[in-house]
Amino acid sequence: PHDPSSSSLASPPGSSRPAGVAAIYNLSMPGRPEHVFAAGCPILHTRFHPVEHPRLVLGGGTDGRLYVWDARAGRYPVQRSGAGGHDRTLVGMSVAGSGPAARVVTADSDGTVRYWSAGSLREPEETVAT
């Protein structure tokens, strides 16, 4: 996908994907995914990376981790959040800002919100706990 308006991270109507799979569909070929990415848990949230779009895709899973897939590298994550990540299911994920200063914002089921540098998911830059 080279044009954000021609790509979708959601499955087309009527299709079903197994747990732990995120797919990118090109809207000009909605019958099959252009890229399929795998994780060890169901993926609940996906976004194109704010700087490296459309090559990198961000995902948030039921295991509380953030994942980064590179469409050039294959179906497995090239990066995962590590220590300091969430202990519960991610219930929200968004990208705040743009360019190199962009941050990924995540929230888990106990209300904890974490801010991550879009360039590194090693550990969060900031945590807000309820």
N, C-alpha and C positions, 0 to 999 in steps of 0.2 A: 504494500500500500504506500503510494508516494503522495497521495493527496488526502489530507484528513477528512475531507468531505466525502470521499469515496470508500471509506473504511468504517467498519463497525466492530466493536468488541463484543457485541451481544450475538447470541444465536438467532438465526432467522426464525420466523414463526413456524411452529410445527416441528422444529428439530429438537433433539435432546442430546446433551453431552454428558458423559460420565463424570462423576465427582472427581475433582482434581485436575480438570482440564479447562484451559482458557483458549478460545479460538478467535482469530481475526478473519473477518469475511470482507471480501471486496464486493461492494454493492453491484458491480457489473457482472459478478458471478456468484449470486447468492446461494447456489446449490451446494457449494463445498467451501470449506475454509481455506484461506490462503496460507495461514500458519496455525499450527496447533501446539500449545505449550502445556507441559505437564508439571504437576506438583504433587506432594505427598498427602494433600488434604484438599477438601473442596475449596475452590476459589470463589469468594463472594463479591469481590470488588475488583475492577480493572480500570486502568487509565493509561493513555499514552504518556510516555515520559515527557516532562515539560521542556527539556533541552534537546534530547536525542530522538524526538519524534520523527519518523515513525519506526525507527529501528528498535527502540527499547519500549517494553511494555511493563508497567507496574501492576502487581496483583496483591490482594490481601486475602488471607485464608482463615479458615476456622481454627487453625492452630495458633492464631495471633501473630503470625509472621508476615512480613512484607517480602515479596519476590520481585526480581527483575529478570525478564527474559530478553534476549537479543535475537531478533528475527534472522540475523545472519549466522547465528551460532547453533541453531537447532532447537529442540523442544524442551530442554531442561534449563532451569534457572542459572543465570550467570552470577547472581548475587542473591543472598537472603539476609534478612535482618538477624542480628545476633543477640548477644546479651543486652539486657535493657529493653528488650521488646515486650510485647504484650503477653500476658499469661492466659488470656481468654480470647474468644472469638472476636474478630474485627467486625464491628457493626457499621463502621463508616470509614471512608478513605477519600481524600480530596487533595488537589494540588493547589497550593497558595502561591501566587506570584508567578513570575516567568523568568526565563533565562537562568544564568548561573545562581542567582539568589533564590530560585524557587525552592519551596519546601513541601514535603509530603506530610499531610496531617492525617492521623489515624485515631480512631476511638474504639475502645473495646466494650464488652458487655457489662463491665462494672463501672463505666463512666470515665475511665482514664483516657486522657487525650495526650498524644505524643506528636512532637514536631521533629521531622527528619530532614536532613540535607538531601536534596535530590541527587547529589553526587556521591553520597555514601550512606549506606544503611547499617553501618557497623553498630552504631548505638544512637539513640535519639539525642537531638540537641537540647530538647526541653520536654518536660513532663508536667502535666497538670492533672492531679488526682482529685477525685471528689471525696 
